[in-house]
Amino acid sequence: MKENNKYGQLEKNTVNAKGQLTDSKSVRFFGAENSGKRIMFVGNSITLHGVLKEIGWNNEWGMAASAAENDYVHILMRKIKEYEPQAAFCICQVAAWESNYKSGKEKYPLYKNARSFDADIIISRFVENCPGKDFDGAIFKKEMSDLLEYLNPSGKAKIIMTTGFWHHPGDSEIIAYAKENNLPVITLGDLGDDDKMMAKGLFEHSGVAMHPGDLGMQTIAERIFGALRLMI
């Protein structure tokens, strides 16, 4: 059901951007030694959230899938491997950057191993943890651009952009950036308006339950793959 306030769903997400992962776990690899295409997922809790028992999240995968294999990252990895069996993958979890986007460069040391991954494709799937209050679109757009350049030092990576799962003031900046750089952009905000796409009723913590459940994760993956399959 849609909210009268466009950003009403975003405001209900009470999962803190801080403490989603320890700093040493901000970057992780799957088959990094493989010789095929190198794909990086740049995201937040929807991409990967560590165990946080105080909010009832006892898993280490994309919140709030029922199992690791059901989050959008693992679904996409399986799909990619059908085309590229030797694909290598990297997750770069940037919630720490999001919550401090106005001085985002301070967080770059957390992501130096992702920078060294030398990705062929980058899936940019973040924005939700950038504070909506006093949001500065111009600063966000510049810092987001700088972050993507940092993670793509050779400039060779093809990039896919996505908007927020919940409507966010930064969506318009993401869409503008994608247009200016001739990049595909996947809109997702309608999913966050649909209770069926979330994990409602499956978690006591309302913020966790606001995150995409299995159907939401599957739909995110399908939408991204529509653009991704043209790059593999």
Backbone as a chain_set.jsonl record, in Angstrom:
{"seq": "MKENNKYGQLEKNTVNAKGQLTDSKSVRFFGAENSGKRIMFVGNSITLHGVLKEIGWNNEWGMAASAAENDYVHILMRKIKEYEPQAAFCICQVAAWESNYKSGKEKYPLYKNARSFDADIIISRFVENCPGKDFDGAIFKKEMSDLLEYLNPSGKAKIIMTTGFWHHPGDSEIIAYAKENNLPVITLGDLGDDDKMMAKGLFEHSGVAMHPGDLGMQTIAERIFGALRLMI", "coords": {"N": [[0.842, -1.187, 0.0], [0.569, 2.213, -0.86], [2.264, 5.046, 0.52], [1.143, 8.263, 1.618], [3.08, 10.185, 2.058], [5.844, 10.449, 0.123], [8.314, 9.474, 0.912], [7.742, 7.898, 3.03], [7.998, 5.131, 3.542], [10.761, 4.775, 3.562], [11.385, 6.189, 5.876], [10.502, 4.479, 7.802], [12.374, 2.531, 8.02], [14.236, 1.295, 10.401], [16.641, 0.094, 10.799], [19.861, 0.479, 11.746], [22.438, 2.242, 10.045], [24.975, 2.022, 10.991], [27.231, -0.418, 12.221], [26.473, -2.604, 10.689], [28.239, -4.335, 9.537], [31.438, -5.506, 10.627], [34.395, -3.522, 10.217], [36.442, -4.972, 8.943], [35.077, -6.788, 7.459], [33.861, -5.532, 5.386], [34.419, -5.882, 2.747], [34.224, -8.676, 0.654], [34.982, -11.773, -1.039], [34.12, -14.039, -3.7], [35.216, -16.755, -5.266], [37.456, -15.349, -6.277], [39.778, -16.0, -7.524], [39.105, -16.995, -9.964], [38.975, -17.055, -13.594], [37.225, -15.705, -15.209], [34.743, -13.144, -16.086], [34.674, -10.324, -13.898], [32.727, -9.382, -11.289], [31.32, -6.867, -9.332], [29.415, -6.157, -6.459], [28.102, -3.367, -5.121], [26.862, -2.306, -2.203], [24.426, -2.266, 0.509], [22.728, -3.09, 3.549], [20.805, -4.628, 2.253], [22.276, -5.959, 0.447], [24.254, -7.219, 2.025], [24.269, -8.052, 5.377], [25.62, -8.341, 8.563], [25.432, -10.576, 11.451], [23.243, -9.458, 13.95], [22.118, -9.607, 16.85], [20.534, -8.11, 18.579], [18.55, -6.943, 17.078], [17.24, -9.066, 16.14], [18.308, -10.285, 13.909], [19.966, -12.886, 12.705], [21.725, -13.721, 10.809], [24.045, -13.789, 8.004], [23.85, -12.444, 5.387], [22.072, -10.967, 2.584], [19.712, -8.765, 3.878], [16.194, -9.024, 3.892], [16.313, -11.811, 3.284], [15.343, -15.289, 3.326], [17.326, -17.168, 3.335], [20.815, -17.498, 2.488], [21.09, -18.197, -0.221], [18.877, -17.08, -1.29], [19.055, -14.334, -1.408], [19.454, -11.291, -3.369], [22.022, -11.035, -4.416], [23.178, -13.638, -4.383], [21.348, -14.946, -6.021], [21.797, -13.601, -8.449], [24.496, -14.279, -8.834], [24.277, -17.011, -9.363], [22.78, -16.918, -11.756], [24.553, -15.533, -13.436], [26.67, -17.332, -13.57], [25.652, -19.282, -15.203], [26.099, -18.287, -17.696], [28.704, -17.509, -17.579], [30.811, -19.445, -16.378], [33.243, -19.253, -15.004], [33.18, -16.911, -13.579], [34.09, -14.269, -11.319], [33.501, -12.835, -8.084], [32.751, -9.963, -6.066], [31.768, -8.476, -3.046], [31.113, -5.279, -1.933], [30.451, -3.599, 0.804], [28.84, -0.734, 1.609], [27.587, 0.724, 3.647], [28.7, 2.244, 5.702], [29.865, 4.321, 4.289], [27.532, 5.454, 3.172], [26.129, 6.531, 5.411], [27.758, 8.589, 6.014], [28.011, 10.194, 3.772], [28.601, 12.8, 2.959], [31.193, 13.276, 3.634], [32.508, 11.224, 2.339], [34.949, 10.18, 1.396], [36.529, 9.61, 3.543], [35.986, 7.04, 4.243], [37.121, 5.411, 2.372], [39.463, 3.765, 2.869], [38.344, 1.409, 3.889], [37.564, 0.054, 1.672], [39.617, -0.655, 0.017], [40.486, -3.18, -0.826], [38.437, -3.975, -2.478], [38.738, -2.139, -4.518], [41.102, -3.098, -5.613], [40.2, -5.371, -6.783], [39.569, -5.1, -9.455], [37.241, -4.844, -11.186], [35.083, -5.942, -13.859], [32.436, -5.437, -14.199], [30.247, -3.383, -12.394], [27.751, -3.341, -10.007], [25.76, -0.996, -8.775], [24.125, -0.626, -5.926], [22.835, 0.977, -3.813], [21.791, 3.51, -1.473], [19.916, 3.879, 0.426], [20.669, 4.238, 3.134], [21.666, 6.782, 3.291], [21.205, 9.69, 5.038], [17.932, 10.99, 5.056], [17.074, 13.39, 6.085], [17.954, 16.75, 5.736], [19.173, 16.144, 3.338], [21.571, 16.418, 0.799], [21.542, 16.735, -2.46], [23.371, 17.45, -4.495], [25.904, 17.162, -3.304], [25.755, 14.432, -2.646], [25.599, 13.255, -5.216], [28.066, 13.992, -6.342], [29.882, 12.771, -4.516], [29.093, 10.105, -4.725], [29.76, 9.608, -7.398], [32.542, 9.926, -7.19], [33.14, 7.805, -5.449], [32.451, 5.572, -7.033], [34.305, 5.903, -9.062], [36.637, 5.51, -7.586], [36.373, 2.803, -6.968], [36.7, 1.768, -9.423], [39.31, 1.94, -10.727], [40.735, 1.638, -13.141], [38.893, 2.405, -14.954], [37.566, 0.709, -16.645], [35.314, -0.761, -16.01], [31.958, -1.696, -16.623], [28.958, -0.185, -15.598], [26.063, -0.635, -13.627], [23.299, 1.054, -12.44], [21.056, 1.467, -9.635], [17.954, 2.599, -8.233], [16.649, 3.451, -4.937], [15.322, 0.837, -2.828], [13.3, 1.578, -1.144], [11.618, 4.596, -1.793], [13.755, 7.357, -2.208], [15.273, 10.557, -1.546], [17.626, 10.728, -2.991], [17.259, 9.303, -5.313], [16.644, 10.704, -7.673], [19.063, 11.901, -8.23], [20.666, 9.716, -8.744], [19.436, 8.736, -11.063], [19.867, 10.917, -12.762], [22.685, 10.947, -12.851], [23.141, 8.465, -14.076], [21.98, 8.925, -16.577], [23.59, 11.027, -17.548], [25.98, 9.686, -17.874], [25.423, 7.681, -19.578], [24.465, 5.193, -18.592], [22.813, 2.134, -17.649], [19.88, 2.24, -15.614], [18.117, 0.915, -12.939], [14.944, 1.027, -11.685], [13.543, 0.733, -8.476], [11.814, 1.542, -6.505], [9.03, 1.106, -6.44], [8.798, -1.428, -5.419], [9.293, -1.254, -2.703], [6.962, -0.132, -1.906], [5.193, -2.131, -1.784], [3.806, -4.493, 0.2], [4.059, -7.234, -0.2], [6.543, -7.613, -1.21], [8.26, -7.345, 0.832], [9.561, -8.471, 4.064], [7.479, -8.685, 5.842], [5.913, -9.606, 8.869], [7.599, -11.695, 9.342], [9.697, -11.101, 10.937], [10.311, -9.769, 14.144], [11.383, -7.263, 14.613], [10.631, -4.193, 13.28], [12.067, -2.722, 11.391], [13.809, -4.582, 10.21], [11.903, -6.251, 9.056], [10.93, -4.572, 7.103], [12.676, -4.818, 5.041], [13.582, -6.368, 1.859], [11.906, -9.408, 1.316], [11.988, -12.862, 0.239], [10.586, -12.821, -2.257], [10.83, -10.143, -2.934], [13.654, -9.959, -3.15], [14.089, -11.739, -5.277], [12.78, -10.364, -7.31], [14.241, -7.977, -7.443], [16.682, -9.066, -8.335], [15.911, -10.106, -10.845], [15.212, -7.786, -12.239], [17.652, -6.376, -12.303], [19.185, -8.223, -13.705], [18.141, -8.079, -16.225], [19.468, -5.927, -17.424], [22.095, -6.664, -16.898], [22.637, -9.074, -18.256], [23.214, -8.31, -20.824], [25.77, -7.515, -20.67], [27.452, -9.553, -19.992]], "CA": [[0.0, 0.0, 0.0], [1.394, 3.397, -0.984], [2.22, 6.056, 1.559], [0.91, 9.611, 1.128], [4.416, 10.755, 2.063], [6.636, 9.67, -0.83], [9.44, 8.835, 1.58], [7.231, 7.31, 4.267], [8.564, 3.798, 3.761], [12.159, 4.979, 3.932], [11.442, 6.654, 7.257], [10.18, 3.355, 8.689], [13.523, 1.635, 8.121], [14.935, 1.616, 11.651], [17.911, -0.644, 10.891], [20.919, 1.482, 11.761], [23.509, 2.076, 9.065], [26.213, 1.694, 11.699], [27.292, -1.745, 12.818], [25.946, -3.665, 9.833], [29.371, -5.254, 9.401], [32.694, -4.983, 11.143], [35.168, -2.919, 9.135], [37.24, -5.971, 8.229], [34.196, -7.604, 6.618], [33.178, -4.669, 4.424], [34.674, -6.426, 1.407], [34.463, -10.124, 0.604], [35.135, -12.304, -2.392], [33.643, -15.38, -4.024], [35.906, -17.22, -6.475], [38.27, -14.249, -6.808], [40.872, -16.554, -8.324], [38.572, -17.446, -11.252], [39.539, -16.332, -14.749], [36.174, -15.08, -16.015], [34.329, -11.77, -15.79], [34.757, -9.96, -12.482], [31.518, -8.617, -11.001], [31.297, -6.305, -7.99], [28.16, -5.653, -5.921], [28.328, -2.288, -4.159], [25.54, -2.227, -1.599], [24.243, -2.032, 1.941], [22.163, -4.236, 4.249], [20.068, -5.46, 1.306], [23.325, -6.768, -0.186], [24.901, -8.037, 3.054], [24.227, -7.545, 6.756], [26.101, -9.328, 9.513], [24.592, -10.942, 12.6], [22.983, -8.41, 14.938], [21.08, -10.293, 17.614], [19.621, -7.192, 19.256], [17.394, -6.644, 16.228], [16.669, -10.331, 15.692], [18.888, -10.72, 12.637], [20.989, -13.859, 13.095], [22.272, -14.235, 9.554], [25.076, -12.989, 7.353], [23.551, -12.337, 3.96], [21.229, -9.818, 2.307], [18.51, -8.614, 4.689], [15.81, -10.009, 4.852], [16.074, -13.087, 2.617], [15.201, -16.408, 4.255], [18.578, -17.937, 3.296], [21.822, -16.827, 1.655], [20.855, -18.449, -1.645], [17.692, -16.35, -1.735], [19.233, -12.885, -1.542], [19.6, -10.943, -4.784], [23.404, -11.26, -4.83], [23.383, -15.05, -4.682], [20.539, -15.266, -7.204], [22.516, -13.108, -9.622], [25.707, -15.072, -9.043], [23.873, -18.255, -10.046], [22.404, -16.592, -13.13], [25.765, -15.164, -14.166], [27.488, -18.529, -13.799], [25.092, -20.024, -16.334], [26.703, -17.7, -18.895], [30.134, -17.293, -17.338], [31.089, -20.359, -15.265], [34.457, -18.859, -14.29], [33.023, -15.55, -13.06], [34.574, -13.953, -9.967], [32.575, -11.887, -7.482], [33.158, -9.174, -4.907], [30.784, -7.629, -2.374], [31.656, -4.111, -1.239], [29.326, -3.122, 1.612], [29.193, 0.675, 1.8], [26.697, 1.412, 4.592], [29.493, 3.24, 6.434], [29.963, 5.473, 3.383], [26.206, 6.074, 3.04], [25.759, 7.317, 6.583], [28.679, 9.733, 6.074], [28.299, 10.455, 2.358], [29.118, 14.16, 2.738], [32.653, 13.171, 3.761], [32.63, 9.809, 2.006], [36.315, 9.724, 1.131], [37.116, 9.123, 4.792], [35.71, 5.601, 4.36], [37.761, 4.657, 1.294], [40.36, 2.688, 3.294], [37.59, 0.169, 4.099], [37.209, -0.554, 0.389], [40.805, -0.742, -0.834], [40.579, -4.501, -1.441], [37.479, -3.984, -3.58], [39.389, -1.37, -5.586], [42.108, -3.964, -6.226], [39.516, -6.491, -7.442], [39.639, -4.818, -10.886], [35.96, -5.335, -11.698], [34.618, -5.71, -15.227], [31.068, -4.944, -14.067], [29.894, -2.931, -11.053], [26.325, -3.135, -9.757], [25.661, 0.026, -7.73], [22.815, -0.929, -5.333], [22.84, 1.608, -2.491], [21.377, 4.898, -1.246], [18.895, 3.917, 1.474], [21.191, 4.673, 4.434], [22.023, 8.2, 3.28], [20.142, 10.33, 5.816], [16.988, 11.776, 4.284], [16.997, 14.732, 6.665], [19.012, 17.643, 5.243], [19.873, 15.479, 2.229], [22.13, 17.338, -0.19], [21.65, 15.962, -3.685], [24.585, 17.767, -5.247], [27.039, 16.505, -2.629], [25.595, 12.991, -2.816], [25.932, 12.874, -6.597], [29.522, 14.119, -6.521], [30.571, 11.763, -3.717], [28.789, 8.803, -5.331], [30.606, 9.516, -8.582], [33.926, 9.724, -6.743], [33.251, 6.448, -4.913], [32.454, 4.621, -8.146], [35.608, 6.038, -9.723], [37.625, 4.875, -6.708], [36.221, 1.351, -7.09], [36.913, 1.433, -10.832], [40.49, 2.782, -11.0], [41.141, 1.558, -14.545], [37.827, 2.97, -15.77], [37.075, -0.261, -17.631], [34.103, -1.454, -15.577], [30.613, -1.274, -16.993], [28.256, 0.072, -14.34], [24.603, -0.645, -13.577], [22.793, 1.811, -11.306], [19.683, 1.216, -9.211], [17.399, 3.514, -7.24], [16.386, 2.827, -3.645], [14.212, -0.105, -2.64], [12.293, 2.542, -0.697], [11.868, 5.882, -2.449], [14.752, 8.147, -1.482], [15.57, 11.809, -2.245], [18.775, 10.543, -3.876], [16.912, 8.582, -6.549], [16.719, 11.599, -8.83], [20.478, 12.118, -8.528], [21.149, 8.471, -9.36], [18.904, 8.7, -12.427], [20.577, 11.954, -13.53], [24.061, 10.473, -13.059], [23.094, 7.397, -15.072], [21.7, 9.54, -17.884], [24.767, 11.791, -17.964], [27.076, 8.768, -18.187], [24.896, 6.654, -20.485], [24.456, 3.934, -17.849], [21.479, 1.629, -17.331], [19.427, 2.467, -14.238], [16.984, 0.064, -12.601], [14.13, 1.635, -10.63], [13.081, -0.289, -7.53], [11.008, 2.132, -5.449], [7.687, 0.528, -6.374], [8.85, -2.661, -4.617], [9.192, -0.859, -1.307], [5.573, 0.264, -1.644], [4.373, -3.343, -1.867], [4.068, -5.359, 1.354], [4.41, -8.599, -0.633], [7.96, -7.632, -1.556], [9.033, -7.216, 2.064], [9.535, -9.621, 4.971], [6.5, -8.349, 6.872], [5.397, -10.742, 9.625], [8.616, -12.738, 9.519], [10.658, -10.615, 11.924], [9.697, -8.909, 15.151], [11.904, -5.907, 14.44], [9.925, -3.634, 12.132], [13.02, -2.297, 10.378], [14.234, -5.776, 9.476], [10.749, -6.714, 8.281], [10.761, -3.666, 5.968], [13.622, -5.187, 3.993], [12.995, -7.304, 0.897], [11.855, -10.845, 1.556], [12.441, -13.669, -0.901], [9.993, -12.339, -3.504], [11.483, -8.87, -3.232], [15.012, -10.248, -3.612], [13.983, -12.343, -6.607], [12.383, -9.327, -8.253], [15.422, -7.123, -7.615], [17.637, -9.793, -9.175], [15.396, -10.195, -12.21], [15.305, -6.473, -12.876], [19.065, -6.091, -12.57], [19.712, -9.156, -14.712], [17.721, -7.615, -17.546], [20.568, -5.113, -17.955], [23.367, -7.35, -16.706], [22.872, -10.142, -19.235], [23.758, -7.702, -22.02], [27.177, -7.18, -20.419], [28.225, -10.756, -19.678]], "C": [[0.88, 1.241, 0.0], [1.191, 4.36, 0.174], [1.904, 7.404, 0.918], [2.23, 10.38, 1.048], [5.292, 9.869, 1.181], [7.746, 8.884, -0.153], [9.021, 8.167, 2.891], [7.815, 5.95, 4.571], [10.025, 3.89, 4.194], [12.284, 5.345, 5.402], [11.139, 5.548, 8.258], [11.345, 2.378, 8.843], [14.364, 2.038, 9.33], [16.187, 0.759, 11.858], [19.041, 0.363, 10.726], [21.974, 1.189, 10.705], [24.82, 1.669, 9.72], [26.129, 0.28, 12.27], [26.717, -2.86, 11.976], [26.987, -4.752, 9.596], [30.556, -4.653, 10.147], [33.521, -4.486, 9.96], [35.907, -3.951, 8.297], [36.405, -6.838, 7.296], [33.461, -6.783, 5.563], [33.341, -5.152, 2.987], [34.883, -7.917, 1.524], [34.372, -10.627, -0.821], [34.559, -13.712, -2.498], [34.307, -15.793, -5.338], [36.783, -16.155, -7.1], [39.4, -14.738, -7.703], [40.406, -16.997, -9.717], [39.002, -16.515, -12.383], [38.492, -15.601, -15.578], [35.888, -13.644, -15.635], [34.308, -11.547, -14.281], [33.631, -8.975, -12.174], [31.53, -8.167, -9.55], [29.887, -5.806, -7.658], [28.485, -4.602, -4.872], [26.984, -1.998, -3.502], [25.565, -1.959, -0.114], [23.618, -3.267, 2.578], [21.4, -5.165, 3.319], [21.032, -6.384, 0.56], [23.968, -7.725, 0.812], [24.798, -7.345, 4.406], [24.686, -8.662, 7.678], [25.125, -9.577, 10.648], [24.473, -9.758, 13.558], [21.788, -8.868, 15.779], [20.09, -9.343, 18.256], [18.451, -6.749, 18.39], [16.786, -7.928, 15.645], [17.156, -10.793, 14.333], [20.099, -11.586, 12.943], [21.714, -14.461, 11.902], [23.376, -13.328, 9.023], [24.894, -13.097, 5.845], [22.627, -11.13, 3.778], [19.944, -9.827, 3.131], [17.32, -8.282, 3.772], [15.404, -11.298, 4.141], [16.042, -14.206, 3.645], [16.458, -17.272, 4.33], [19.536, -17.219, 2.355], [21.5, -16.989, 0.172], [19.663, -17.678, -2.202], [17.875, -14.832, -1.774], [19.602, -12.556, -2.991], [21.017, -11.182, -5.294], [23.615, -12.714, -5.235], [22.544, -15.509, -5.881], [21.257, -14.819, -8.47], [23.798, -13.894, -9.885], [25.378, -16.375, -9.76], [23.533, -17.986, -11.505], [23.631, -16.287, -13.988], [26.579, -16.402, -14.512], [26.933, -19.425, -14.903], [25.705, -19.552, -17.65], [28.218, -17.666, -18.8], [30.556, -18.15, -16.152], [32.303, -19.968, -14.428], [34.384, -17.427, -13.746], [33.567, -15.44, -11.636], [33.713, -12.822, -9.415], [33.191, -11.194, -6.266], [31.933, -8.451, -4.362], [31.538, -6.505, -1.675], [30.488, -3.445, -0.519], [29.63, -1.701, 2.095], [28.224, 1.424, 2.722], [27.435, 2.494, 5.368], [29.678, 4.498, 5.594], [28.622, 6.208, 3.313], [25.897, 7.001, 4.204], [26.635, 8.554, 6.746], [29.005, 10.235, 4.667], [28.901, 11.838, 2.11], [30.634, 14.226, 2.907], [33.062, 11.736, 3.444], [34.044, 9.308, 1.829], [37.006, 9.203, 2.382], [36.957, 7.61, 4.936], [36.426, 4.771, 3.292], [38.718, 3.563, 1.769], [39.643, 1.36, 3.552], [37.446, -0.626, 2.81], [38.405, -0.765, -0.538], [40.933, -2.109, -1.498], [39.58, -4.657, -2.588], [38.058, -3.233, -4.779], [40.383, -2.245, -6.346], [41.498, -5.143, -6.979], [39.511, -6.339, -8.963], [38.39, -5.341, -11.61], [35.755, -5.01, -13.172], [33.218, -5.099, -15.229], [30.848, -4.543, -12.612], [28.391, -2.712, -10.988], [26.211, -2.217, -8.547], [24.258, -0.024, -7.129], [22.782, -0.367, -3.913], [22.264, 3.013, -2.585], [20.569, 4.995, 0.04], [19.389, 4.431, 2.825], [21.708, 6.109, 4.434], [20.897, 8.957, 3.982], [19.242, 11.217, 4.948], [16.871, 13.203, 4.789], [18.206, 15.553, 6.217], [19.827, 16.999, 4.128], [20.323, 16.52, 1.216], [22.416, 16.562, -1.474], [22.934, 16.212, -4.447], [25.809, 17.099, -4.633], [26.958, 14.997, -2.817], [26.054, 12.554, -4.199], [27.439, 12.928, -6.836], [30.261, 13.022, -5.767], [30.302, 10.357, -4.241], [29.65, 8.582, -6.567], [32.051, 9.229, -8.204], [34.128, 8.312, -6.198], [33.314, 5.427, -6.042], [33.761, 4.709, -8.931], [36.71, 5.376, -8.894], [37.579, 3.358, -6.871], [36.482, 0.847, -8.511], [38.139, 2.201, -11.333], [40.938, 2.758, -12.453], [40.108, 2.198, -15.469], [37.193, 1.989, -16.733], [35.713, -0.84, -17.28], [32.851, -0.836, -16.183], [29.793, -1.202, -15.701], [26.748, 0.035, -14.546], [24.19, 0.092, -12.311], [21.405, 1.314, -10.914], [19.248, 2.327, -8.26], [17.163, 2.759, -5.938], [15.233, 1.84, -3.684], [13.02, 0.636, -2.054], [12.632, 3.858, -1.376], [12.771, 6.74, -1.57], [14.993, 9.445, -2.247], [16.733, 11.696, -3.224], [18.465, 9.84, -5.18], [17.079, 9.464, -7.777], [18.164, 11.874, -9.223], [21.093, 10.886, -9.19], [20.701, 8.402, -10.82], [19.625, 9.722, -13.305], [22.005, 11.518, -13.841], [24.101, 9.399, -14.139], [22.872, 7.969, -16.467], [22.926, 10.267, -18.416], [25.907, 10.886, -18.428], [26.641, 7.591, -19.057], [24.942, 5.261, -19.855], [23.02, 3.442, -17.675], [21.134, 1.891, -15.877], [18.146, 1.682, -14.021], [16.208, 0.73, -11.47], [13.488, 0.543, -9.774], [12.061, 0.24, -6.526], [9.602, 1.58, -5.328], [7.659, -0.733, -5.513], [8.688, -2.348, -3.141], [7.826, -0.33, -0.918], [4.643, -0.944, -1.516], [4.735, -4.291, -0.717], [4.52, -6.755, 0.95], [5.897, -8.723, -0.929], [8.853, -7.561, -0.328], [8.878, -8.459, 2.94], [8.577, -9.359, 6.128], [5.972, -9.618, 7.541], [6.405, -11.83, 9.909], [9.67, -12.359, 10.562], [9.954, -9.676, 12.881], [10.138, -7.461, 14.982], [11.32, -5.308, 13.155], [10.873, -3.197, 11.021], [13.53, -3.456, 9.548], [13.117, -6.228, 8.545], [10.455, -5.83, 7.075], [11.653, -4.037, 4.788], [13.0, -6.225, 3.051], [13.053, -8.747, 1.372], [12.264, -11.578, 0.289], [11.868, -13.188, -2.229], [10.608, -11.011, -3.912], [12.884, -9.068, -3.774], [15.004, -10.825, -5.025], [13.667, -11.275, -7.655], [13.518, -8.344, -8.504], [16.408, -7.787, -8.57], [17.178, -9.839, -10.633], [15.518, -8.865, -12.938], [16.751, -6.123, -13.224], [19.578, -6.966, -13.7], [19.272, -8.759, -16.116], [18.77, -6.75, -18.205], [21.886, -5.866, -17.939], [23.649, -8.373, -17.79], [23.426, -9.604, -20.549], [25.236, -7.398, -21.899], [28.054, -8.4, -20.232], [28.843, -11.351, -20.953]], "O": [[1.836, 1.322, 0.772], [0.099, 4.473, 0.73], [2.342, 7.672, -0.201], [2.47, 11.127, 0.099], [5.463, 8.682, 1.458], [8.085, 7.778, -0.573], [9.857, 7.905, 3.756], [8.101, 5.639, 5.728], [10.465, 3.164, 5.086], [13.184, 4.868, 6.093], [11.48, 5.665, 9.435], [11.306, 1.497, 9.701], [15.115, 3.011, 9.275], [16.728, 0.705, 12.962], [19.159, 1.016, 9.689], [22.357, 0.038, 10.495], [25.673, 1.047, 9.087], [25.077, -0.151, 12.74], [26.49, -3.958, 12.483], [26.659, -5.931, 9.47], [30.661, -3.434, 10.279], [33.367, -4.971, 8.839], [35.989, -3.82, 7.075], [36.948, -7.541, 6.443], [32.541, -7.283, 4.916], [32.51, -4.869, 2.124], [35.628, -8.38, 2.387], [33.77, -9.996, -1.689], [34.517, -14.466, -1.525], [33.996, -15.246, -6.396], [36.855, -16.056, -8.325], [39.916, -13.991, -8.535], [41.235, -17.338, -10.561], [39.345, -15.354, -12.161], [38.838, -14.94, -16.558], [36.682, -13.0, -14.949], [33.976, -12.44, -13.501], [33.585, -7.876, -12.725], [31.723, -8.977, -8.643], [29.249, -5.126, -8.462], [29.082, -4.917, -3.843], [26.066, -1.503, -4.157], [26.558, -1.497, 0.448], [23.945, -4.387, 2.187], [21.349, -6.371, 3.564], [20.645, -7.459, 0.101], [24.203, -8.892, 0.499], [25.195, -6.189, 4.554], [24.204, -9.791, 7.59], [24.122, -8.878, 10.788], [25.471, -9.138, 13.928], [20.632, -8.57, 15.479], [18.932, -9.706, 18.464], [17.46, -6.234, 18.909], [15.925, -7.874, 14.766], [16.498, -11.6, 13.675], [21.133, -11.087, 13.386], [22.247, -15.568, 11.975], [23.602, -12.234, 9.541], [25.669, -13.743, 5.14], [22.424, -10.358, 4.715], [19.179, -10.791, 3.085], [17.414, -7.362, 2.96], [14.308, -11.819, 4.353], [16.643, -14.09, 4.713], [16.634, -18.027, 5.286], [19.11, -16.421, 1.52], [21.621, -16.039, -0.602], [19.456, -17.621, -3.414], [16.945, -14.113, -2.138], [20.012, -13.437, -3.747], [21.206, -11.496, -6.47], [24.164, -12.993, -6.3], [22.978, -16.358, -6.659], [21.322, -15.562, -9.45], [24.146, -14.144, -11.039], [26.109, -16.798, -10.656], [23.946, -18.734, -12.391], [23.727, -16.735, -15.131], [27.116, -16.51, -15.614], [27.663, -20.235, -15.473], [25.817, -20.323, -18.602], [28.923, -17.778, -19.802], [30.652, -17.646, -15.033], [32.376, -20.324, -13.252], [35.416, -16.808, -13.484], [33.508, -16.391, -10.856], [33.251, -11.959, -10.161], [34.021, -11.754, -5.551], [31.153, -7.88, -5.124], [32.481, -6.749, -0.921], [29.642, -2.807, -1.146], [30.55, -1.486, 2.884], [28.06, 2.637, 2.585], [26.867, 3.546, 5.661], [29.651, 5.611, 6.12], [28.58, 7.436, 3.386], [25.453, 8.131, 4.001], [26.307, 9.459, 7.514], [30.132, 10.65, 4.396], [29.639, 12.021, 1.142], [31.281, 15.132, 2.382], [33.845, 11.118, 4.165], [34.322, 8.136, 2.083], [37.965, 8.437, 2.288], [37.711, 6.973, 5.671], [36.341, 3.544, 3.314], [38.787, 2.512, 1.13], [40.258, 0.299, 3.448], [37.231, -1.838, 2.844], [38.236, -1.021, -1.73], [41.436, -2.2, -2.618], [39.839, -5.38, -3.551], [37.882, -3.652, -5.923], [40.497, -2.149, -7.568], [42.193, -5.834, -7.724], [39.454, -7.335, -9.683], [38.478, -6.165, -12.52], [36.181, -3.967, -13.668], [32.857, -4.346, -16.134], [31.222, -5.28, -11.7], [27.823, -1.991, -11.808], [26.529, -2.615, -7.426], [23.306, 0.469, -7.734], [22.712, -1.114, -2.938], [22.256, 3.623, -3.654], [20.528, 6.048, 0.676], [18.608, 5.003, 3.586], [22.144, 6.604, 5.473], [19.745, 8.87, 3.558], [19.721, 12.075, 4.208], [16.6, 14.121, 4.015], [19.345, 15.095, 6.311], [21.02, 17.267, 3.985], [19.551, 17.395, 0.824], [23.401, 15.829, -1.565], [23.526, 15.278, -4.989], [26.646, 16.541, -5.342], [27.963, 14.35, -3.111], [26.81, 11.592, -4.334], [28.014, 12.03, -7.451], [31.172, 12.404, -6.316], [31.19, 9.505, -4.204], [30.204, 7.5, -6.763], [32.708, 8.391, -8.823], [35.16, 7.69, -6.449], [34.141, 4.516, -6.009], [34.264, 3.694, -9.412], [37.615, 4.751, -9.448], [38.62, 2.703, -6.908], [36.482, -0.359, -8.76], [38.031, 3.016, -12.249], [41.468, 3.751, -12.951], [40.405, 2.499, -16.625], [36.368, 2.381, -17.559], [35.021, -1.358, -18.157], [32.708, 0.385, -16.246], [29.923, -2.057, -14.824], [26.223, 0.596, -15.509], [24.682, -0.216, -11.225], [20.663, 0.802, -11.753], [20.074, 2.921, -7.567], [17.445, 1.564, -5.849], [14.293, 1.985, -4.466], [11.874, 0.366, -2.411], [13.806, 4.2, -1.519], [12.58, 6.836, -0.357], [14.927, 9.447, -3.476], [16.823, 12.47, -4.176], [19.316, 9.782, -6.068], [17.596, 9.019, -8.802], [18.467, 12.059, -10.401], [21.934, 11.002, -10.083], [21.485, 8.055, -11.703], [19.957, 9.433, -14.455], [22.482, 11.697, -14.962], [24.973, 9.41, -15.008], [23.511, 7.539, -17.427], [23.266, 10.142, -19.592], [26.707, 11.277, -19.278], [27.389, 6.633, -19.249], [25.383, 4.292, -20.472], [22.103, 4.256, -17.564], [21.993, 1.78, -15.003], [17.207, 1.77, -14.812], [16.769, 0.972, -10.401], [12.96, -0.441, -10.292], [11.494, -0.545, -5.765], [9.03, 1.58, -4.238], [6.623, -1.073, -4.942], [8.026, -3.086, -2.411], [7.555, -0.104, 0.262], [3.466, -0.804, -1.186], [5.844, -4.825, -0.673], [5.281, -7.394, 1.676], [6.448, -9.823, -0.899], [10.071, -7.701, -0.436], [8.149, -9.387, 2.589], [8.837, -9.764, 7.261], [5.626, -10.587, 6.864], [6.111, -12.783, 10.631], [10.44, -13.208, 11.011], [9.104, -8.884, 12.477], [9.348, -6.54, 15.188], [11.502, -5.862, 12.071], [10.531, -3.288, 9.841], [13.672, -3.341, 8.331], [13.36, -6.549, 7.382], [9.807, -6.273, 6.126], [11.403, -3.61, 3.661], [12.016, -6.878, 3.398], [14.105, -9.243, 1.777], [12.824, -10.978, -0.629], [12.585, -13.15, -3.229], [10.876, -10.778, -5.09], [13.271, -8.423, -4.749], [15.819, -10.442, -5.865], [14.223, -11.287, -8.753], [13.739, -7.922, -9.639], [16.909, -7.152, -9.499], [17.978, -9.633, -11.545], [15.883, -8.823, -14.113], [17.031, -5.63, -14.317], [20.325, -6.498, -14.559], [19.956, -9.069, -17.091], [18.953, -6.821, -19.42], [22.7, -5.727, -18.852], [24.798, -8.525, -18.204], [24.04, -10.35, -21.311], [25.891, -7.064, -22.886], [29.279, -8.297, -20.305], [29.531, -12.37, -20.888]]}, "num_chains": 1, "name": "protein.A"}
